[in-house]
Amino acid sequence: MIQIQQTIISDDIFKEHFICDLCKCKGQCCVDGESGAPLEQHEFEDINEILPEIWDDLSPAAQDLINEQGIAYTDYDGELVTSIIKGRECVFTYFDENGVCKCAIDNAYSEGRINVQKPISCHLYPIRLKEYVEFTAVNYHKWSVCEPAVDLGRQKGLPLFRFLKEPLIRKFGENWYNEVCEAAILIEKNNENS
């Protein structure tokens, strides 16, 4: 574990390699799981605001569920998470012509139709954050669904923290990310000298 500013970072963030391989995994992380994607309160409010802009991009099942219970619920851990359809996919998913599960929020943001990005928990995945009083834990969530991403990351030699540069900067800022990169260099030097 390494401390940078108010975060404690798991060694896996530096050691593991990762590049999402949507052609192989088909976006299963948005379909499978125990509950929806964690939401920060401001994300819940922002998504509710832009909901009319993406409403027609959502499936009829998603629209029905949102009408019934809203875009989110509190899960068994007491965490605010996106609503999920019949215990499976997030209400904000859609499937492209190749059967790949994608995010309607992310798609609308990329097209410039909205100025709200997908939830940071989705953007950061497979990194998961756990908030404590004194610090935020930054951990790697290993899941068999992501094995193709691990394989591709190893082939390309891309560490997880580099693959997730954009969302890590979005969450923690550029100075924090620069410190992570400096720590990675020191870790590599220490490994070479061991």
MDTraj code that builds the backbone (N, CA, C; nanometers):
import mdtraj as md
import numpy as np

residues = "MET ILE GLN ILE GLN GLN THR ILE ILE SER ASP ASP ILE PHE LYS GLU HIS PHE ILE CYS ASP LEU CYS LYS CYS LYS GLY GLN CYS CYS VAL ASP GLY GLU SER GLY ALA PRO LEU GLU GLN HIS GLU PHE GLU ASP ILE ASN GLU ILE LEU PRO GLU ILE TRP ASP ASP LEU SER PRO ALA ALA GLN ASP LEU ILE ASN GLU GLN GLY ILE ALA TYR THR ASP TYR ASP GLY GLU LEU VAL THR SER ILE ILE LYS GLY ARG GLU CYS VAL PHE THR TYR PHE ASP GLU ASN GLY VAL CYS LYS CYS ALA ILE ASP ASN ALA TYR SER GLU GLY ARG ILE ASN VAL GLN LYS PRO ILE SER CYS HIS LEU TYR PRO ILE ARG LEU LYS GLU TYR VAL GLU PHE THR ALA VAL ASN TYR HIS LYS TRP SER VAL CYS GLU PRO ALA VAL ASP LEU GLY ARG GLN LYS GLY LEU PRO LEU PHE ARG PHE LEU LYS GLU PRO LEU ILE ARG LYS PHE GLY GLU ASN TRP TYR ASN GLU VAL CYS GLU ALA ALA ILE LEU ILE GLU LYS ASN ASN GLU ASN SER".split()
xyz = np.array([
    [0.0838, -0.1198, 0.0000],
    [0.0000, 0.0000, 0.0000],
    [0.0879, 0.1256, 0.0000],
    [0.0415, 0.2250, -0.0723],
    [0.1152, 0.3508, -0.0815],
    [0.0192, 0.4653, -0.0507],
    [0.0650, 0.5603, 0.0296],
    [-0.0179, 0.6766, 0.0586],
    [0.0237, 0.7916, -0.0315],
    [-0.0750, 0.8498, -0.0979],
    [-0.0552, 0.9714, -0.1761],
    [-0.1686, 1.0656, -0.1386],
    [-0.1305, 1.1811, -0.0869],
    [-0.2269, 1.2785, -0.0354],
    [-0.3225, 1.2078, 0.0609],
    [-0.4528, 1.2168, 0.0376],
    [-0.5499, 1.1561, 0.1291],
    [-0.5996, 1.0206, 0.0793],
    [-0.5137, 0.9509, 0.0037],
    [-0.5516, 0.8192, -0.0478],
    [-0.4502, 0.7138, -0.0057],
    [-0.4991, 0.5925, 0.0114],
    [-0.4141, 0.4753, 0.0316],
    [-0.4373, 0.3864, -0.0902],
    [-0.3309, 0.3610, -0.1645],
    [-0.3417, 0.2933, -0.2934],
    [-0.2868, 0.1515, -0.2832],
    [-0.3660, 0.0569, -0.3287],
    [-0.3249, -0.0831, -0.3321],
    [-0.2097, -0.1011, -0.4308],
    [-0.1167, -0.1908, -0.3970],
    [-0.0042, -0.2207, -0.4866],
    [-0.0509, -0.2700, -0.6228],
    [-0.1685, -0.3353, -0.6274],
    [-0.2210, -0.3887, -0.7539],
    [-0.2408, -0.2802, -0.8597],
    [-0.2674, -0.1593, -0.8171],
    [-0.2894, -0.0489, -0.9111],
    [-0.1640, -0.0272, -0.9960],
    [-0.0482, -0.0542, -0.9369],
    [0.0791, -0.0384, -1.0071],
    [0.1212, -0.1669, -1.0797],
    [0.0910, -0.2823, -1.0194],
    [0.1417, -0.4100, -1.0704],
    [0.0570, -0.4705, -1.1821],
    [-0.0747, -0.4566, -1.1708],
    [-0.1642, -0.5202, -1.2683],
    [-0.1681, -0.4427, -1.3995],
    [-0.1870, -0.5161, -1.5079],
    [-0.2007, -0.4560, -1.6411],
    [-0.3456, -0.4695, -1.6851],
    [-0.3907, -0.3727, -1.7672],
    [-0.5336, -0.3704, -1.7987],
    [-0.5607, -0.2808, -1.9186],
    [-0.6401, -0.3299, -2.0119],
    [-0.6980, -0.2498, -2.1204],
    [-0.8334, -0.3134, -2.1513],
    [-0.9419, -0.2405, -2.1346],
    [-1.0736, -0.2967, -2.1636],
    [-1.0754, -0.3529, -2.3050],
    [-1.1326, -0.4710, -2.3184],
    [-1.1415, -0.5391, -2.4474],
    [-1.2891, -0.5698, -2.4731],
    [-1.3637, -0.4657, -2.5102],
    [-1.5086, -0.4763, -2.5234],
    [-1.5526, -0.5798, -2.6262],
    [-1.4718, -0.6032, -2.7260],
    [-1.5070, -0.7053, -2.8265],
    [-1.5186, -0.8426, -2.7625],
    [-1.4408, -0.8656, -2.6578],
    [-1.4420, -0.9971, -2.5921],
    [-1.5352, -1.0023, -2.4716],
    [-1.5339, -0.8991, -2.3885],
    [-1.6155, -0.9052, -2.2660],
    [-1.7585, -0.8585, -2.2892],
    [-1.7813, -0.7830, -2.3975],
    [-1.9151, -0.7332, -2.4341],
    [-1.9753, -0.6392, -2.3299],
    [-1.8896, -0.5791, -2.2430],
    [-1.9399, -0.4845, -2.1432],
    [-2.0150, -0.5497, -2.0285],
    [-1.9772, -0.6734, -1.9955],
    [-2.0467, -0.7485, -1.8907],
    [-2.0457, -0.6793, -1.7547],
    [-1.9483, -0.5918, -1.7289],
    [-1.9435, -0.5244, -1.5984],
    [-2.0649, -0.4351, -1.5772],
    [-2.1335, -0.3967, -1.6860],
    [-2.2544, -0.3143, -1.6746],
    [-2.3803, -0.3995, -1.6626],
    [-2.3632, -0.5323, -1.6752],
    [-2.4767, -0.6233, -1.6721],
    [-2.4758, -0.7098, -1.5467],
    [-2.3612, -0.7716, -1.5194],
    [-2.3509, -0.8613, -1.4046],
    [-2.3079, -0.7852, -1.2799],
    [-2.3373, -0.8405, -1.1659],
    [-2.2957, -0.7789, -1.0402],
    [-2.4055, -0.7909, -0.9364],
    [-2.3721, -0.7525, -0.8154],
    [-2.4665, -0.7665, -0.7044],
    [-2.5627, -0.6491, -0.6934],
    [-2.5199, -0.5324, -0.7417],
    [-2.6082, -0.4157, -0.7372],
    [-2.5636, -0.3192, -0.8466],
    [-2.6298, -0.2043, -0.8523],
    [-2.5970, -0.1062, -0.9545],
    [-2.4649, -0.0365, -0.9272],
    [-2.4325, 0.0574, -1.0143],
    [-2.3081, 0.1341, -1.0011],
    [-2.3207, 0.2376, -0.8892],
    [-2.2214, 0.2442, -0.7992],
    [-2.2259, 0.3455, -0.6930],
    [-2.2341, 0.4874, -0.7499],
    [-2.3159, 0.5691, -0.6854],
    [-2.3354, 0.7081, -0.7258],
    [-2.3013, 0.8019, -0.6109],
    [-2.2336, 0.9113, -0.6432],
    [-2.2171, 1.0193, -0.5472],
    [-2.3451, 1.1026, -0.5525],
    [-2.3754, 1.1736, -0.4453],
    [-2.5010, 1.2487, -0.4391],
    [-2.5127, 1.3490, -0.5538],
    [-2.4037, 1.4197, -0.5844],
    [-2.4114, 1.5189, -0.6925],
    [-2.4337, 1.4512, -0.8272],
    [-2.3837, 1.3267, -0.8448],
    [-2.4074, 1.2533, -0.9692],
    [-2.5553, 1.2171, -0.9815],
    [-2.6140, 1.1739, -0.8711],
    [-2.7566, 1.1427, -0.8685],
    [-2.8378, 1.2637, -0.9145],
    [-2.8039, 1.3798, -0.8600],
    [-2.8755, 1.5031, -0.8962],
    [-2.8500, 1.5418, -1.0415],
    [-2.7243, 1.5326, -1.0857],
    [-2.6895, 1.5683, -1.2239],
    [-2.7587, 1.4781, -1.3255],
    [-2.7602, 1.3486, -1.2969],
    [-2.8215, 1.2533, -1.3905],
    [-2.9726, 1.2756, -1.3961],
    [-3.0336, 1.3033, -1.2820],
    [-3.1773, 1.3342, -1.2838],
    [-3.2060, 1.4558, -1.3709],
    [-3.1157, 1.5540, -1.3681],
    [-3.1344, 1.6750, -1.4490],
    [-3.1265, 1.6478, -1.5983],
    [-3.0338, 1.5617, -1.6401],
    [-3.0151, 1.5362, -1.7835],
    [-3.1000, 1.4190, -1.8338],
    [-3.1760, 1.3577, -1.7446],
    [-3.2563, 1.2410, -1.7816],
    [-3.3444, 1.2655, -1.9047],
    [-3.4115, 1.3812, -1.9159],
    [-3.4939, 1.4025, -2.0366],
    [-3.4118, 1.3972, -2.1674],
    [-3.2853, 1.4356, -2.1592],
    [-3.2000, 1.4370, -2.2791],
    [-3.1631, 1.2967, -2.3264],
    [-3.1606, 1.1982, -2.2346],
    [-3.1206, 1.0622, -2.2727],
    [-3.2376, 0.9636, -2.2664],
    [-3.3556, 1.0139, -2.2315],
    [-3.4710, 0.9258, -2.2093],
    [-3.4973, 0.8331, -2.3286],
    [-3.4936, 0.8867, -2.4483],
    [-3.5241, 0.8061, -2.5670],
    [-3.4140, 0.7055, -2.5998],
    [-3.2965, 0.7203, -2.5373],
    [-3.1860, 0.6255, -2.5579],
    [-3.2008, 0.5017, -2.4692],
    [-3.2900, 0.5092, -2.3707],
    [-3.3058, 0.4006, -2.2745],
    [-3.4080, 0.2983, -2.3239],
    [-3.3914, 0.1748, -2.2799],
    [-3.4840, 0.0682, -2.3190],
    [-3.6199, 0.0900, -2.2526],
    [-3.7255, 0.0353, -2.3107],
    [-3.8571, 0.0457, -2.2451],
    [-3.8550, -0.0114, -2.1033],
    [-3.7805, -0.1209, -2.0813],
    [-3.7715, -0.1793, -1.9465],
    [-3.7053, -0.0811, -1.8500],
    [-3.6028, -0.0113, -1.8964],
    [-3.5352, 0.0884, -1.8125],
    [-3.6287, 0.2051, -1.7823],
    [-3.7001, 0.2516, -1.8825],
    [-3.7942, 0.3618, -1.8619],
    [-3.9015, 0.3242, -1.7598],
    [-3.9549, 0.2012, -1.7722],
    [-4.0576, 0.1561, -1.6774],
    [-4.0033, 0.1523, -1.5353],
    [-3.8812, 0.0988, -1.5191],
    [-3.8212, 0.0882, -1.3861],
    [-3.7927, 0.2260, -1.3275],
    [-3.7428, 0.3173, -1.4086],
    [-3.7153, 0.4537, -1.3605],
    [-3.8459, 0.5216, -1.3196],
    [-3.9502, 0.5005, -1.3981],
    [-4.0809, 0.5573, -1.3606],
    [-4.1302, 0.5001, -1.2283],
    [-4.0972, 0.3758, -1.2024],
    [-4.1434, 0.3071, -1.0819],
    [-4.0597, 0.3409, -0.9589],
    [-3.9245, 0.3371, -0.9710],
    [-3.8405, 0.3547, -0.8516],
    [-3.7346, 0.4632, -0.8633],
    [-3.7244, 0.5271, -0.9783],
    [-3.6238, 0.6312, -0.9964],
    [-3.4953, 0.5750, -1.0546],
    [-3.3957, 0.6613, -1.0702],
    [-3.2702, 0.6203, -1.1346],
    [-3.1776, 0.5446, -1.0406],
    [-3.2085, 0.5467, -0.9102],
    [-3.1174, 0.4852, -0.8131],
    [-3.1942, 0.4311, -0.6935],
    [-3.1247, 0.3471, -0.6171],
    [-3.1801, 0.2939, -0.4932],
    [-3.0638, 0.2762, -0.3946],
    [-3.0956, 0.2527, -0.2700],
    [-2.9942, 0.2271, -0.1677],
    [-2.9790, 0.0763, -0.1554],
    [-2.8573, 0.0259, -0.1782],
    [-2.8351, -0.1187, -0.1766],
    [-2.8141, -0.1704, -0.0343],
    [-2.7847, -0.2997, -0.0226],
    [-2.7707, -0.3642, 0.1087],
    [-2.6519, -0.3117, 0.1890],
    [-2.5562, -0.2436, 0.1230],
    [-2.4438, -0.1823, 0.1943],
    [-2.4751, -0.0390, 0.2366],
    [-2.5965, 0.0064, 0.2058],
    [-2.6340, 0.1436, 0.2388],
    [-2.5802, 0.2445, 0.1395],
    [-2.5414, 0.1960, 0.0208],
    [-2.4818, 0.2812, -0.0808],
    [-2.5858, 0.3166, -0.1877],
    [-2.5830, 0.4401, -0.2336],
    [-2.6702, 0.4840, -0.3427],
    [-2.6136, 0.4284, -0.4728],
    [-2.6948, 0.3517, -0.5467],
    [-2.6482, 0.2865, -0.6706],
    [-2.7534, 0.3027, -0.7799],
    [-2.7079, 0.2914, -0.9051],
    [-2.8015, 0.3010, -1.0169],
    [-2.9010, 0.1851, -1.0119],
    [-3.0223, 0.2117, -1.0545],
    [-3.1234, 0.1069, -1.0625],
    [-3.0806, 0.0045, -1.1663],
    [-3.1172, -0.1217, -1.1417],
    [-3.0830, -0.2290, -1.2349],
    [-3.2098, -0.3056, -1.2735],
    [-3.2128, -0.3498, -1.3982],
    [-3.3297, -0.4163, -1.4538],
    [-3.3270, -0.5650, -1.4191],
    [-3.4263, -0.6098, -1.3438],
    [-3.4399, -0.7511, -1.3052],
    [-3.3111, -0.8101, -1.2502],
    [-3.2426, -0.7318, -1.1656],
    [-3.1195, -0.7796, -1.1024],
    [-3.0023, -0.7927, -1.1976],
    [-3.0108, -0.7296, -1.3144],
    [-2.9038, -0.7450, -1.4138],
    [-2.8487, -0.6089, -1.4557],
    [-2.8769, -0.5671, -1.5806],
    [-2.8079, -0.4495, -1.6321],
    [-2.8584, -0.3183, -1.5735],
    [-2.7663, -0.2240, -1.5699],
    [-2.7937, -0.0875, -1.5261],
    [-2.8995, -0.0262, -1.6178],
    [-2.9838, 0.0592, -1.5639],
    [-3.0892, 0.1231, -1.6447],
    [-3.0328, 0.2136, -1.7540],
    [-2.9068, 0.2510, -1.7441],
    [-2.8485, 0.3418, -1.8435],
    [-2.7741, 0.2687, -1.9553],
    [-2.7893, 0.1367, -1.9612],
    [-2.7204, 0.0610, -2.0649],
    [-2.8046, 0.0501, -2.1915],
    [-2.7338, 0.0251, -2.2999],
    [-2.7977, -0.0141, -2.4260],
    [-2.7002, -0.1093, -2.4948],
    [-2.7494, -0.1853, -2.5900],
    [-2.6663, -0.2823, -2.6600],
    [-2.6510, -0.2393, -2.8052],
    [-2.5252, -0.2337, -2.8511],
    [-2.5024, -0.1942, -2.9904],
    [-2.5294, -0.3113, -3.0850],
    [-2.5049, -0.2883, -3.2129],
    [-2.5354, -0.3889, -3.3153],
    [-2.4524, -0.5171, -3.2998],
    [-2.3420, -0.5100, -3.2256],
    [-2.2573, -0.6270, -3.2018],
    [-2.2853, -0.6938, -3.0666],
    [-2.3913, -0.6482, -2.9986],
    [-2.4260, -0.7059, -2.8696],
    [-2.3394, -0.6580, -2.7552],
    [-2.2646, -0.5484, -2.7772],
    [-2.1797, -0.4924, -2.6718],
    [-2.2629, -0.3960, -2.5882],
    [-2.2570, -0.4153, -2.4574],
    [-2.3299, -0.3298, -2.3641],
    [-2.2541, -0.1980, -2.3470],
    [-2.3228, -0.0877, -2.3670],
    [-2.2618, 0.0453, -2.3552],
    [-2.3498, 0.1349, -2.2689],
    [-2.2970, 0.2528, -2.2377],
    [-2.3638, 0.3464, -2.1468],
    [-2.4281, 0.4613, -2.2239],
    [-2.5583, 0.4812, -2.2043],
    [-2.6297, 0.5898, -2.2706],
    [-2.5795, 0.7265, -2.2242],
    [-2.5409, 0.7371, -2.0977],
    [-2.4877, 0.8650, -2.0471],
    [-2.3556, 0.8952, -2.1167],
    [-2.2676, 0.7966, -2.1212],
    [-2.1372, 0.8138, -2.1844],
    [-2.1520, 0.8466, -2.3321],
    [-2.2434, 0.7790, -2.3992],
    [-2.2663, 0.8035, -2.5412],
    [-2.3149, 0.9461, -2.5660],
    [-2.4118, 0.9908, -2.4872],
    [-2.4655, 1.1264, -2.5037],
    [-2.3595, 1.2317, -2.4715],
    [-2.2757, 1.2046, -2.3711],
    [-2.1660, 1.2961, -2.3361],
    [-2.0669, 1.3049, -2.4526],
    [-2.0302, 1.1894, -2.5093],
    [-1.9346, 1.1856, -2.6214],
    [-1.9885, 1.2596, -2.7431],
    [-2.1198, 1.2537, -2.7626],
    [-2.1832, 1.3222, -2.8754],
    [-2.2049, 1.4714, -2.8487],
    [-2.1762, 1.5162, -2.7252],
    [-2.1930, 1.6571, -2.6910],
    [-2.3368, 1.6967, -2.6611],
    [-2.4246, 1.5992, -2.6384],
    [-2.5654, 1.6289, -2.6103],
    [-2.5883, 1.6658, -2.4644],
    [-2.4986, 1.6205, -2.3765],
    [-2.5083, 1.6527, -2.2340],
    [-2.3684, 1.6878, -2.1832],
    [-2.3626, 1.7556, -2.0688],
    [-2.2317, 1.7909, -2.0110],
    [-2.2030, 1.7121, -1.8832],
    [-2.2773, 1.6028, -1.8625],
    [-2.2599, 1.5175, -1.7460],
    [-2.1949, 1.3873, -1.7915],
    [-2.0860, 1.3506, -1.7230],
    [-2.0190, 1.2255, -1.7551],
    [-2.0826, 1.1096, -1.6800],
    [-2.0530, 0.9865, -1.7266],
    [-2.1026, 0.8683, -1.6557],
    [-2.0483, 0.8713, -1.5135],
    [-2.1122, 0.7988, -1.4215],
    [-2.0654, 0.7998, -1.2818],
    [-1.9168, 0.7660, -1.2717],
    [-1.8499, 0.8307, -1.1797],
    [-1.7054, 0.8096, -1.1633],
    [-1.6757, 0.6637, -1.1271],
    [-1.7666, 0.5975, -1.0577],
    [-1.7435, 0.4564, -1.0240],
    [-1.7351, 0.3708, -1.1495],
    [-1.8115, 0.4064, -1.2515],
    [-1.8069, 0.3337, -1.3796],
    [-1.6797, 0.3700, -1.4560],
    [-1.6490, 0.4980, -1.4581],
    [-1.5323, 0.5485, -1.5306],
    [-1.4034, 0.4892, -1.4739],
    [-1.3992, 0.4691, -1.3434],
    [-1.2796, 0.4169, -1.2770],
    [-1.2676, 0.2649, -1.2804],
    [-1.3746, 0.1952, -1.3126],
    [-1.3714, 0.0496, -1.3012],
    [-1.2607, -0.0097, -1.3879],
    [-1.1794, -0.1044, -1.3348],
    [-1.1978, -0.1911, -1.2190],
    [-1.1395, -0.1389, -1.0875],
    [-1.1094, -0.0101, -1.0815],
    [-1.0711, 0.0468, -0.9520],
    [-1.1989, 0.0770, -0.8751],
    [-1.1986, 0.0400, -0.7491],
    [-1.3090, 0.0695, -0.6592],
    [-1.2559, 0.1545, -0.5442],
    [-1.3353, 0.2520, -0.5028],
    [-1.2981, 0.3420, -0.3945],
    [-1.3795, 0.3089, -0.2705],
    [-1.3157, 0.3201, -0.1557],
    [-1.3846, 0.3031, -0.0277],
    [-1.3473, 0.4221, 0.0591],
    [-1.4475, 0.4974, 0.0985],
    [-1.4246, 0.6184, 0.1780],
    [-1.4172, 0.5848, 0.3261],
    [-1.3114, 0.6320, 0.3911],
    [-1.2954, 0.6224, 0.5351],
    [-1.2852, 0.7642, 0.5895],
    [-1.2888, 0.7794, 0.7200],
    [-1.2841, 0.9133, 0.7801],
    [-1.1555, 0.9849, 0.7425],
    [-1.0425, 0.9166, 0.7527],
    [-0.9113, 0.9792, 0.7325],
    [-0.8588, 0.9718, 0.5889],
    [-0.9091, 0.8793, 0.5089],
    [-0.8527, 0.8601, 0.3748],
    [-0.9514, 0.7871, 0.2840],
    [-0.9175, 0.7820, 0.1557],
    [-0.9916, 0.7040, 0.0570],
    [-0.9038, 0.5878, 0.0138],
    [-0.9564, 0.4662, 0.0235],
    [-0.8834, 0.3481, -0.0231],
    [-0.9077, 0.3324, -0.1731],
    [-0.7991, 0.3103, -0.2470],
    [-0.8046, 0.2932, -0.3925],
    [-0.7609, 0.1495, -0.4210],
    [-0.8576, 0.0642, -0.4565],
    [-0.8315, -0.0786, -0.4721],
    [-0.8675, -0.1292, -0.6113],
    [-0.8034, -0.2376, -0.6479],
    [-0.8316, -0.3060, -0.7747],
    [-0.9320, -0.4178, -0.7475],
    [-1.0419, -0.4160, -0.8203],
    [-1.1435, -0.5200, -0.8068],
    [-1.1214, -0.6245, -0.9156],
    [-1.0714, -0.7415, -0.8762],
    [-1.0479, -0.8497, -0.9717],
    [-1.1787, -0.9227, -0.9965],
    [-1.2067, -0.9464, -1.1259],
    [-1.3304, -1.0125, -1.1642],
    [-1.3051, -1.0919, -1.2906],
    [-1.3535, -1.2141, -1.2963],
    [-1.3275, -1.3005, -1.4115],
    [-1.3786, -1.2400, -1.5423],
    [-1.4819, -1.1591, -1.5353],
    [-1.5362, -1.0908, -1.6536],
    [-1.4269, -1.0108, -1.7249],
    [-1.3313, -0.9601, -1.6470],
    [-1.2275, -0.8719, -1.7015],
    [-1.0996, -0.9449, -1.7423],
    [-1.0998, -1.0762, -1.7462],
    [-0.9788, -1.1493, -1.7860],
    [-0.9276, -1.1079, -1.9239],
    [-1.0158, -1.0856, -2.0247],
    [-0.9650, -1.0385, -2.1543],
    [-0.8915, -0.9043, -2.1435],
    [-0.9381, -0.8169, -2.0542],
    [-0.8733, -0.6868, -2.0346],
    [-0.7360, -0.7027, -1.9711],
    [-0.7241, -0.7968, -1.8782],
    [-0.5948, -0.8242, -1.8138],
    [-0.4977, -0.8806, -1.9186],
    [-0.5461, -0.9747, -2.0001],
    [-0.4616, -1.0337, -2.1053],
    [-0.4130, -0.9274, -2.2022],
    [-0.5043, -0.8411, -2.2479],
    [-0.4663, -0.7361, -2.3426],
    [-0.3700, -0.6367, -2.2779],
    [-0.3949, -0.6019, -2.1537],
    [-0.3056, -0.5107, -2.0819],
    [-0.1652, -0.5669, -2.0694],
    [-0.1553, -0.6960, -2.0431],
    [-0.0230, -0.7604, -2.0346],
    [0.0461, -0.7610, -2.1705],
    [-0.0302, -0.7927, -2.2757],
    [0.0273, -0.7937, -2.4111],
    [0.0854, -0.6569, -2.4464],
    [0.0128, -0.5520, -2.4098],
    [0.0548, -0.4148, -2.4438],
    [0.1458, -0.3526, -2.3377],
    [0.1580, -0.4183, -2.2212],
    [0.2439, -0.3667, -2.1146],
    [0.1913, -0.2395, -2.0504],
    [0.0580, -0.2257, -2.0420],
    [-0.0014, -0.1035, -1.9870],
    [-0.0532, -0.1270, -1.8449],
    [0.0109, -0.0646, -1.7454],
    [-0.0358, -0.0791, -1.6066],
    [-0.1749, -0.0175, -1.5878],
    [-0.2472, -0.0701, -1.4925],
    [-0.3835, -0.0254, -1.4641],
    [-0.3916, 0.1253, -1.4420],
    [-0.2989, 0.1821, -1.3643],
    [-0.3063, 0.3260, -1.3340],
    [-0.2871, 0.4110, -1.4594],
    [-0.2157, 0.3596, -1.5574],
    [-0.1983, 0.4347, -1.6831],
    [-0.3219, 0.4220, -1.7711],
    [-0.3818, 0.3030, -1.7734],
    [-0.5046, 0.2837, -1.8505],
    [-0.6156, 0.3760, -1.7994],
    [-0.6204, 0.3960, -1.6685],
    [-0.7268, 0.4761, -1.6073],
    [-0.6832, 0.6204, -1.5769],
    [-0.5888, 0.6707, -1.6506],
    [-0.5364, 0.8068, -1.6278],
    [-0.6488, 0.9105, -1.6254],
    [-0.7332, 0.9123, -1.7282],
    [-0.8373, 1.0151, -1.7377],
    [-0.9336, 1.0129, -1.6190],
    [-0.9926, 0.8972, -1.5843],
    [-1.0836, 0.9004, -1.4680],
    [-1.0129, 0.9250, -1.3349],
    [-0.8870, 0.8808, -1.3218],
    [-0.8140, 0.9087, -1.1981],
    [-0.7894, 1.0588, -1.1829],
    [-0.7559, 1.1251, -1.2919],
    [-0.7391, 1.2713, -1.2870],
    [-0.8744, 1.3379, -1.2603],
    [-0.9781, 1.2879, -1.3244],
    [-1.1129, 1.3420, -1.3012],
    [-1.1481, 1.3369, -1.1527],
    [-1.1143, 1.2260, -1.0863],
    [-1.1513, 1.2083, -0.9455],
    [-1.0570, 1.2802, -0.8498],
    [-0.9258, 1.2659, -0.8721],
    [-0.8293, 1.3124, -0.7720],
    [-0.7444, 1.4321, -0.8156],
    [-0.7453, 1.4672, -0.9416],
    [-0.6689, 1.5822, -0.9892],
    [-0.5347, 1.5443, -1.0506],
    [-0.4801, 1.6365, -1.1280],
    [-0.3557, 1.6110, -1.2012],
    [-0.2349, 1.5988, -1.1094],
    [-0.2295, 1.6796, -1.0045],
    [-0.1153, 1.6709, -0.9121],
    [-0.1093, 1.5341, -0.8462],
    [-0.2249, 1.4846, -0.8042],
    [-0.2313, 1.3511, -0.7437],
    [-0.1811, 1.2468, -0.8435],
    [-0.2288, 1.2556, -0.9675],
    [-0.1892, 1.1563, -1.0679],
    [-0.0387, 1.1635, -1.0953],
    [0.0171, 1.2825, -1.0990],
    [0.1620, 1.2966, -1.1197],
    [0.2393, 1.2296, -1.0063],
    [0.1885, 1.2408, -0.8835],
    [0.2530, 1.1731, -0.7698],
    [0.2443, 1.0213, -0.7840],
    [0.1328, 0.9722, -0.8376],
    [0.1174, 0.8282, -0.8633],
    [0.2235, 0.7826, -0.9635],
    [0.2440, 0.8606, -1.0683],
    [0.3442, 0.8261, -1.1698],
    [0.4849, 0.8253, -1.1095],
    [0.5136, 0.9225, -1.0222],
    [0.6442, 0.9256, -0.9545],
    [0.6610, 0.8034, -0.8644],
    [0.5550, 0.7664, -0.7944],
    [0.5597, 0.6476, -0.7083],
    [0.5845, 0.5224, -0.7908],
    [0.5242, 0.5161, -0.9087],
    [0.5419, 0.3996, -0.9964],
    [0.6880, 0.3848, -1.0388],
    [0.7537, 0.4969, -1.0662],
    [0.8955, 0.4936, -1.1050],
    [0.9801, 0.4417, -0.9886],
    [0.9509, 0.4905, -0.8680],
    [1.0244, 0.4444, -0.7494],
    [1.0014, 0.2960, -0.7230],
    [0.8789, 0.2515, -0.7396],
    [0.8478, 0.1089, -0.7193],
    [0.9255, 0.0246, -0.8192],
    [0.9299, 0.0692, -0.9427],
    [1.0017, -0.0064, -1.0471],
    [1.1509, -0.0121, -1.0155],
    [1.2073, 0.1002, -0.9722],
    [1.3498, 0.1030, -0.9357],
    [1.3785, 0.0086, -0.8188],
    [1.2898, 0.0101, -0.7177],
    [1.3070, -0.0786, -0.6024],
    [1.2997, -0.2245, -0.6440],
    [1.2091, -0.2555, -0.7370],
    [1.1962, -0.3942, -0.7860],
    [1.3199, -0.4375, -0.8628],
    [1.3794, -0.3456, -0.9377],
    [1.5015, -0.3768, -1.0137],
    [1.6188, -0.4013, -0.9204],
    [1.6234, -0.3288, -0.8081],
    [1.7331, -0.3415, -0.7138],
    [1.7167, -0.4581, -0.6150],
    [1.5983, -0.5190, -0.6160],
    [1.5728, -0.6310, -0.5227],
    [1.6344, -0.7600, -0.5718],
])
top = md.Topology()
chain = top.add_chain()
for i, resn in enumerate(residues, 1):
    res = top.add_residue(resn, chain, resSeq=i)
    for name in ("N", "CA", "C"):
        top.add_atom(name, md.element.get_by_symbol(name[0]), res)
traj = md.Trajectory(xyz[None], top)
